[in-house]
Amino acid sequence: MVRNKFPHKRGFRSMDANVRFIFESTLFVCVKSV
């Protein structure tokens, strides 16, 4: 994993956090709609 090799780079961490947030939000909406 790139983010594991470069934990000091905020760009990768913030981008990963945004993707995770969007993924969890989408998953929550899908589960809630079902």
N, C-alpha and C positions, 0 to 999 in steps of 0.2 A: 504493500500500500504506500502510495506517495505521501499521504498525510502523516503516516507513521514515521517515515524517513525524515520528513521536514516538519516537525511539530512547531518549530519556531516561526514558521511563515504564517502570518495571520491571514493572508489571502486564501490559502487552502482551507484553513480552519473555518473562516467565516463563510466561505462558499459551501463547505460541507454542512455547516450548521443551517444555512439557508435551504439547501436541498433536503436535509432531514426534516426541517420544519414544514416545508411544502409537502413532503411525502406523508408525514404524520397527519397533516391537516386533510389531505386528500383521502387518506385511508379512513380517518375518523368520519368524514362526510359520507363515504361509501358505506361504512358499517352502519351509520345512523340512518341512512336512507333505506337500507335493507331492513 
